[in-house]
Amino acid sequence: MRKRAAALCGAAVVMAGAFTAVPAEASAPSTAYTTPPAAKLSWKSCATDDHPTLQCASLKVPLDHRRPRGEKITLALSRVPHTARTYQGPLLVNPGGPGGSGLTLAGFVASSLPAKVAAQYDVIGFDPRGVGASKPALDCRPGHFDPVRPDSLPATPAVERANLDRAESFAAACGKKYGHLLPYIDTTSAVRDMDAIRRALGAKKINYFGYSYGTYLGAVYARYFPERVRRLVLDSVVDPTDVWYEANLNQDVAFNDRHRAFLAWVARHDGTYRLGTDPERVEAAWYAMRAALARKPADGTVGASELEDTFVPGGYYNGYWPLLAEAFAAYVNGKDHGPLVEAYEGLGAVDASGDNGYSVYTSVQCRDAGWPRDWRQWRRDNWAVYEKAPFMTWNNAWYNAPCAFWPTDSLRPVNVANGKLPPVLLFQATGDAATPYEGAVTTHRLLARSSLVVEQGSGNHGITLSGNACLDGHLAAYLADGTVPRGHGEADAVCEALPDPQPREAGAAASARGTTGSSKGSALHGLLGFRH
């Protein structure tokens, strides 16, 4: 593949238009904002069978917080109200993304925390600007991920051009439909929305609990408003020093390692899957399946790119491994496409909410930080990473490629270094692929009074409230009275990972999305989604 990469570097040279970055906001908080009067919220029941006390409300906020009397947009909020006499204030929760909806997460968090702890908080979910039930909700190019897409691997100039055309078309569609909104779909605008939520709740301070991208959102909020943070929990921590281009390249290496961990697990269970006991043999079988699907998609639906989409979730959560292994084995051993197509439909396919989530994801990431505008740099960097990490590199490159053509300028990443906060609690798995471990260590260093709890030997992404009693004990203690562990090494506390799942018994009923992990883990990862 190195020879092919060298050949492509001399062919099909693609350049984005001329671009000059004019950062609209520096990495330190700006003083060019005024605080409008607090709005009042009108809560109404939106109860579900799982969350019978859930309430919903909406809040109008300025599109541009520097112009509080200008155009307004609407944020959708949810709440599980406190029931205890002791009230510790609102606990805002966010599932990540960017582009993830947090409305249902409020109910999940409230029902998953120890009852005595949850009862002391109003657990507040929200759809960030542009997301879900907030208005307007972005959907730049409906059906952008409809199958069958071009092979993600740009092995010829024609395939590269087809993928570039898709990326350029998506960016152009976003600019055409939402040109006046895109300059305000970014992390710094979202944290000012969070402070508007705080004011509408009548709270002097907030508590915050965020997963994945939600950790960056929380850290940026804390940088802008340190005096308004009471407690701060960050789970699966974004490295704030490499947003977002470098972060995605680092992800590619980590996801390749995690995919190989899955293949080794398949090899250990050869008695079930019959794909071989040698992980390298299993890996060869997986890439042979990919090559076959590139030539002939399964049922005209699952080509090479869709196959990658289907298996990427296994890098987030090992509860998906049995389902993925069954689909893999059925295709290789029995030429049965059905389980693979079903796995794609359950894990890889993108519906309307996914179209919305991707539209916000690109809008935030492309706006938050500078991206290379010369496609030759993307090509060089991604071929270099692909040589050592082929599993997700090019799939991830095309997922983010609209940022090479994005119709707005870019901001500068926020320096989240902070010595003004109360104790902060961080959680991180050592083998997390979506937010590699080093990012949590960096954030731990930047947040002066933080404590880091590590899940040793785990590769899952999103680890609290997922069935590990050790992790959840630290979380509950912190939310109960502010207790944090204090160690002397890189981590302040270490919890052992939960065991990997076992293969499903023949005919066993699948839990949500075909998972076999803990019931809490399955529920959580159904809410967090992928591509954080």
C-alpha positions in Angstrom: 0.0 0.0 0.0 3.0 2.3 0.4 3.6 2.2 -3.3 0.0 3.0 -4.0 0.1 6.0 -1.6 3.2 7.3 -3.3 1.5 7.1 -6.7 -1.5 9.0 -5.5 0.6 11.8 -4.1 1.5 12.7 -7.6 -2.0 12.4 -9.0 -5.4 14.0 -8.6 -4.1 16.9 -6.6 -7.0 18.6 -5.0 -6.9 22.0 -3.3 -9.5 23.7 -1.3 -10.2 27.4 -2.0 -8.0 30.1 -0.6 -8.6 30.6 3.1 -7.5 33.0 5.7 -8.4 32.2 9.3 -9.8 35.1 11.3 -10.4 33.8 14.7 -13.6 35.3 16.2 -12.6 34.6 19.7 -9.4 34.0 21.5 -8.6 31.1 23.8 -9.3 33.1 26.9 -12.9 34.3 27.7 -14.0 37.5 25.9 -15.4 40.5 27.7 -17.5 41.5 24.7 -20.6 39.9 26.1 -23.5 41.2 28.2 -25.7 39.2 30.4 -29.4 39.4 29.5 -32.1 39.0 32.1 -32.8 35.4 33.2 -35.7 33.7 31.3 -38.3 31.7 33.2 -38.8 28.0 32.4 -42.2 26.4 32.2 -41.8 22.7 33.0 -44.4 20.1 31.7 -44.5 16.4 32.1 -42.9 14.4 29.3 -42.9 11.2 31.3 -42.0 7.8 29.8 -42.4 4.3 31.2 -38.8 4.2 32.2 -38.7 7.8 33.6 -42.1 8.7 35.0 -41.1 12.0 36.6 -39.3 13.4 33.5 -40.3 16.9 32.7 -39.5 19.1 29.6 -39.2 22.8 28.9 -37.7 25.1 26.3 -35.5 28.1 26.6 -34.9 30.9 24.1 -31.3 32.1 23.8 -29.5 34.5 21.5 -28.0 33.0 18.3 -25.1 35.4 18.9 -24.5 35.9 22.6 -22.7 39.2 21.8 -26.1 40.5 20.6 -28.5 39.4 23.3 -31.4 41.3 21.8 -30.9 39.8 18.3 -32.1 36.6 16.7 -33.2 33.9 19.1 -32.9 30.1 18.9 -34.6 27.6 21.2 -33.0 24.9 23.4 -34.9 21.8 24.4 -34.5 20.9 28.1 -35.4 17.9 30.3 -35.5 17.5 34.1 -35.8 14.9 36.7 -36.6 17.0 39.8 -35.0 16.5 43.2 -37.1 14.9 45.9 -34.9 15.1 49.0 -34.9 17.9 51.5 -31.2 18.3 50.9 -30.9 20.0 47.6 -27.5 20.3 45.8 -28.7 22.2 42.8 -28.9 21.4 39.1 -26.8 18.6 37.6 -26.4 19.2 33.8 -25.6 16.1 31.8 -24.3 15.8 28.2 -23.7 12.6 26.2 -21.0 14.0 23.8 -20.9 14.2 20.1 -20.8 17.0 19.3 -24.3 16.5 18.2 -25.6 14.2 20.9 -29.1 14.7 22.4 -29.1 14.8 26.1 -32.9 14.8 26.9 -33.1 11.1 27.6 -29.7 11.0 29.4 -31.2 13.0 32.3 -33.6 10.2 33.0 -30.9 7.6 32.7 -28.5 9.4 35.0 -31.2 10.0 37.6 -32.3 6.4 37.6 -28.7 5.0 37.6 -27.2 7.0 40.4 -27.9 5.7 44.0 -31.4 6.9 44.8 -30.2 9.0 47.8 -27.7 10.8 45.7 -30.0 11.4 42.7 -32.8 12.7 44.9 -30.6 15.7 45.9 -30.2 17.0 42.4 -32.4 18.3 39.6 -30.9 16.3 36.8 -31.0 18.5 33.7 -30.7 17.2 30.1 -30.5 19.5 27.1 -30.2 19.3 23.4 -27.4 21.8 22.5 -28.0 24.3 19.8 -28.8 22.7 16.5 -29.5 19.3 18.0 -32.6 17.2 18.1 -35.6 18.9 19.6 -33.8 22.3 19.8 -34.8 24.7 17.1 -33.6 25.1 14.4 -32.3 21.6 14.2 -29.6 21.1 11.5 -29.8 18.6 8.7 -27.5 19.7 6.0 -27.8 16.9 3.5 -30.4 14.2 4.3 -29.3 10.7 3.3 -25.6 11.6 3.1 -24.7 8.2 4.5 -27.2 6.2 2.4 -25.6 3.0 1.1 -23.7 2.1 -0.9 -21.0 4.8 -0.6 -17.7 4.8 -2.4 -15.0 2.6 -0.8 -13.4 4.6 1.9 -9.9 3.5 0.8 -8.9 5.9 -2.0 -6.9 3.2 -3.9 -7.4 5.0 -7.2 -7.7 8.7 -8.1 -11.3 8.1 -9.2 -12.3 6.7 -5.7 -10.6 9.6 -4.0 -12.4 12.1 -6.2 -15.8 10.4 -5.5 -15.2 10.7 -1.7 -14.0 14.3 -2.1 -17.1 15.2 -4.1 -19.2 13.9 -1.2 -17.3 15.9 1.4 -17.4 19.1 -0.7 -21.1 18.6 -1.4 -21.9 18.2 2.2 -20.0 21.3 3.2 -21.6 23.3 0.4 -25.1 22.1 1.4 -24.5 23.2 5.0 -23.4 26.6 3.8 -26.4 27.0 1.5 -29.0 25.9 4.1 -27.5 27.3 7.3 -25.0 30.0 6.3 -26.2 32.5 8.9 -26.2 29.9 11.7 -22.9 28.2 11.1 -20.7 30.9 12.7 -22.6 30.3 15.9 -22.5 26.5 16.0 -19.4 25.9 18.2 -18.4 25.0 21.7 -18.0 28.5 23.0 -21.5 29.4 22.0 -22.8 26.1 23.6 -21.1 26.9 26.9 -22.8 30.3 26.9 -26.1 28.5 26.3 -25.3 26.4 29.4 -24.8 29.5 31.4 -28.2 30.8 30.1 -29.7 27.5 31.3 -28.1 28.1 34.7 -29.6 31.6 35.0 -33.0 30.3 33.9 -32.8 27.6 36.6 -32.1 30.3 39.2 -28.9 28.7 40.2 -25.8 30.5 41.3 -23.7 27.5 40.4 -24.1 24.3 38.4 -23.0 20.7 38.7 -22.0 19.1 35.5 -21.5 15.5 34.2 -20.3 15.0 30.7 -19.1 12.1 28.6 -16.7 12.2 25.6 -17.0 15.5 23.8 -19.1 16.5 26.8 -15.8 16.6 28.7 -14.4 19.3 26.5 -17.7 21.2 26.7 -17.5 21.0 30.5 -13.9 22.0 30.6 -14.5 25.0 28.4 -17.5 26.0 30.5 -15.3 25.8 33.6 -12.6 28.0 31.9 -15.1 30.7 31.0 -17.2 30.5 34.3 -15.0 28.9 37.0 -16.9 30.7 39.8 -20.1 29.1 38.6 -18.9 25.5 38.8 -19.8 23.6 41.9 -18.9 20.0 40.9 -17.5 18.7 37.6 -17.4 15.1 36.4 -15.7 14.3 33.1 -15.9 10.7 31.8 -13.8 9.6 28.8 -11.8 12.7 28.5 -11.0 14.6 25.3 -7.4 15.8 25.0 -8.0 19.6 24.9 -4.6 20.3 23.3 -5.2 18.5 20.0 -8.7 19.5 18.9 -9.7 18.4 16.3 -7.5 17.4 13.4 -4.8 15.8 15.4 -7.3 14.2 17.7 -8.8 12.2 14.8 -5.5 11.0 13.6 -4.7 9.8 17.1 -8.1 8.1 17.3 -7.2 6.1 14.1 -4.3 4.4 15.8 -6.3 3.7 19.0 -9.2 2.3 17.1 -6.9 0.0 15.2 -5.6 -1.4 18.4 -9.1 -1.8 19.7 -10.3 -3.6 16.6 -7.4 -6.0 16.9 -8.4 -6.6 20.5 -11.9 -7.6 19.2 -10.3 -10.0 16.6 -8.2 -11.6 19.3 -11.3 -12.1 21.4 -12.9 -13.8 18.4 -9.9 -16.1 18.1 -10.2 -17.0 21.8 -13.7 -18.1 21.1 -13.0 -20.2 18.1 -15.2 -22.9 19.4 -18.1 -20.6 18.8 -17.1 -18.6 15.7 -14.8 -21.1 13.8 -12.7 -18.3 12.4 -9.4 -19.6 13.7 -7.4 -19.5 17.0 -4.7 -17.2 15.6 -5.6 -13.5 15.8 -3.6 -12.7 12.7 -5.6 -15.4 10.7 -8.8 -13.8 12.0 -7.6 -10.4 11.0 -6.8 -11.6 7.5 -10.3 -13.1 7.3 -11.8 -9.8 8.3 -9.9 -7.8 5.6 -10.8 -10.5 3.0 -14.4 -10.0 3.9 -13.9 -6.2 3.5 -12.3 -6.8 0.0 -15.2 -9.1 -1.0 -17.8 -6.5 0.1 -16.0 -3.8 -1.8 -16.5 -5.8 -5.0 -20.0 -7.0 -4.2 -22.0 -5.3 -1.3 -24.1 -7.7 0.8 -27.7 -7.5 -0.4 -26.8 -4.3 -2.2 -26.5 -2.5 1.1 -23.2 -3.3 3.0 -20.1 -2.4 1.0 -16.7 -1.8 2.4 -17.5 1.6 3.9 -20.7 0.3 5.5 -18.8 -2.6 6.9 -16.4 -0.2 8.7 -19.4 1.8 10.0 -20.8 -1.4 11.4 -17.6 -2.5 13.2 -16.5 0.9 14.5 -19.1 0.8 17.4 -17.2 -2.3 18.7 -14.3 0.1 19.4 -16.5 2.1 21.7 -18.1 -0.8 23.6 -17.2 -4.5 23.9 -20.9 -5.3 24.5 -21.3 -5.3 20.8 -18.6 -7.9 20.1 -20.8 -11.0 20.2 -23.2 -9.5 17.7 -20.4 -8.4 15.4 -18.6 -11.8 15.7 -21.8 -13.6 14.8 -22.2 -11.5 11.7 -18.6 -11.9 10.7 -18.7 -15.7 11.1 -22.0 -16.1 9.3 -20.6 -14.2 6.3 -17.2 -16.0 6.2 -18.3 -19.5 7.1 -21.8 -19.7 5.7 -21.9 -17.0 3.0 -24.9 -15.8 5.0 -25.4 -12.0 4.5 -28.4 -11.7 6.8 -26.7 -11.2 10.2 -24.2 -8.7 8.7 -27.0 -6.6 7.1 -28.9 -6.7 10.4 -25.8 -5.6 12.3 -25.4 -2.8 9.9 -29.0 -1.7 10.3 -28.6 -1.8 14.1 -25.2 -0.2 14.5 -24.0 1.4 11.3 -26.9 2.8 9.5 -27.6 6.5 9.8 -31.3 7.6 10.3 -32.7 11.2 10.4 -31.5 11.8 13.9 -28.0 10.6 12.8 -28.1 13.0 9.9 -28.9 15.8 12.4 -26.1 14.6 14.7 -23.6 14.5 11.9 -24.6 18.0 10.7 -23.9 19.4 14.2 -20.8 17.3 14.6 -19.2 18.8 11.5 -20.5 22.3 12.2 -18.9 22.3 15.7 -15.7 20.6 14.9 -15.0 22.5 11.7 -15.7 25.8 13.5 -14.0 25.1 16.8 -10.4 24.9 15.4 -8.3 25.2 12.3 -8.2 22.3 9.8 -5.9 21.9 6.8 -7.4 23.5 3.7 -4.9 21.8 1.4 -6.1 18.3 0.6 -2.5 17.2 -0.1 -1.8 17.4 3.7 -4.8 15.2 4.5 -3.6 12.7 1.9 -0.1 12.6 3.3 -1.1 12.4 6.9 -3.8 9.8 6.4 -1.8 7.5 4.2 1.0 7.6 6.8 -1.4 6.6 9.6 -3.1 4.0 7.4 0.3 2.2 7.0 0.2 1.3 10.7 -3.6 1.5 11.4 -5.7 0.5 8.4 -9.0 -0.3 10.2 -10.6 3.2 10.5 -8.1 5.7 9.1 -9.7 6.5 5.8 -13.3 6.0 7.0 -12.5 8.6 9.7 -10.8 10.9 7.2 -13.9 11.1 5.0 -16.1 11.5 8.0 -14.2 14.7 8.9 -13.3 15.8 5.3 -16.0 18.5 5.0 -13.8 20.5 7.4 -11.4 21.0 4.5 -14.1 22.9 2.6 -16.1 24.4 5.5 -17.8 27.7 4.6 -16.9 29.5 7.8 -13.6 30.6 9.3 -12.3 28.9 12.4 -11.9 29.8 16.0 -8.9 29.0 18.2 -9.1 26.0 20.6 -9.8 27.1 24.2 -7.0 26.7 26.7 -8.8 24.9 29.5 -6.0 25.2 32.0 -7.7 26.1 35.3 -6.5 26.7 38.9 -9.8 28.3 40.0 -12.0 25.3 40.3 -13.2 23.2 43.3 -12.2 19.5 43.2 -13.0 17.9 39.8 -13.4 14.2 39.1 -12.1 12.5 35.9 -12.8 9.0 34.7 -10.8 7.2 32.0 -10.3 3.7 30.6 -6.7 2.8 29.7 -7.6 1.4 26.3 -10.3 3.9 25.2 -10.0 4.4 21.5 -12.4 7.4 21.0 -10.6 9.5 23.6 -7.2 7.9 24.2 -5.8 7.7 27.7 -3.2 10.4 27.3 -5.9 13.0 26.9 -7.2 12.3 30.4 -3.6 12.6 31.8 -3.2 15.9 30.1 -6.5 17.3 31.4 -5.7 16.0 34.9 -2.5 18.1 34.7 -4.3 21.2 33.3 -7.1 21.2 35.9 -5.2 21.9 39.1 -7.5 20.3 41.6 -8.7 17.3 39.6 -8.5 13.6 40.5 -8.2 10.9 37.9 -9.9 7.5 38.4 -8.7 4.9 35.9 -10.4 1.7 34.7 -7.4 -0.5 34.2 -7.5 -2.9 31.2 -10.7 -1.6 29.8 -11.2 -0.3 26.2 -14.7 1.0 26.6 -15.7 4.6 26.1 -18.1 5.9 28.7 -17.4 3.9 31.8 -19.4 5.3 34.7 -23.0 4.1 35.3 -22.1 1.1 33.1 -21.9 -1.6 35.7 -18.5 -1.1 37.3 -19.2 -0.8 41.1 -15.8 0.6 41.8 -16.1 3.5 39.4 -19.7 4.2 40.4 -18.7 4.3 44.0 -16.2 7.1 43.4 -18.9 8.9 41.3 -21.5 8.6 44.0 -19.2 9.7 46.8 -18.2 12.8 44.8 -21.8 13.8 44.0 -22.9 13.0 47.6 -20.4 15.3 49.4 -17.5 16.2 47.1 -15.2 13.4 48.2 -12.4 12.7 45.7 -9.6 10.2 45.8 -6.1 11.6 46.2 -3.2 9.5 45.1 0.5 10.1 44.4 1.0 8.8 40.9 -0.5 9.5 37.5 -3.9 8.2 38.7 -5.5 8.9 42.0 -7.5 5.7 42.0 -7.5 2.5 39.9 -10.5 0.2 39.3 -10.2 -3.1 37.5 -12.1 -3.5 34.3 -15.2 -5.6 33.9 -14.5 -8.9 32.1 -15.0 -9.0 28.4 -18.4 -10.5 27.3 -19.0 -14.1 26.5 -20.5 -15.3 23.2 -24.2 -15.4 23.1 -25.9 -18.7 23.5 -27.7 -19.9 20.3 -31.1 -18.5 20.2 -30.6 -16.1 23.1 -32.6 -12.9 23.0 -30.4 -9.9 22.4 -30.6 -6.8 24.6 -30.7 -3.3 23.2 -28.9 -3.1 19.8 -27.8 -6.7 20.1 -25.4 -6.2 23.1 -24.4 -8.7 25.7 -22.7 -6.4 28.2 -24.2 -5.3 31.5 -27.7 -4.0 31.2 -26.5 -0.6 32.4 -23.7 -0.6 29.9 -26.0 -1.5 27.1 -28.5 1.3 28.0 -25.7 3.9 28.4 -24.1 3.1 25.1 -27.4 3.2 23.3 -27.6 6.8 24.5 -24.1 7.9 23.9 -23.9 6.7 20.3 -20.7 6.8 18.3 -18.3 9.2 16.6 -17.6 11.3 19.7 
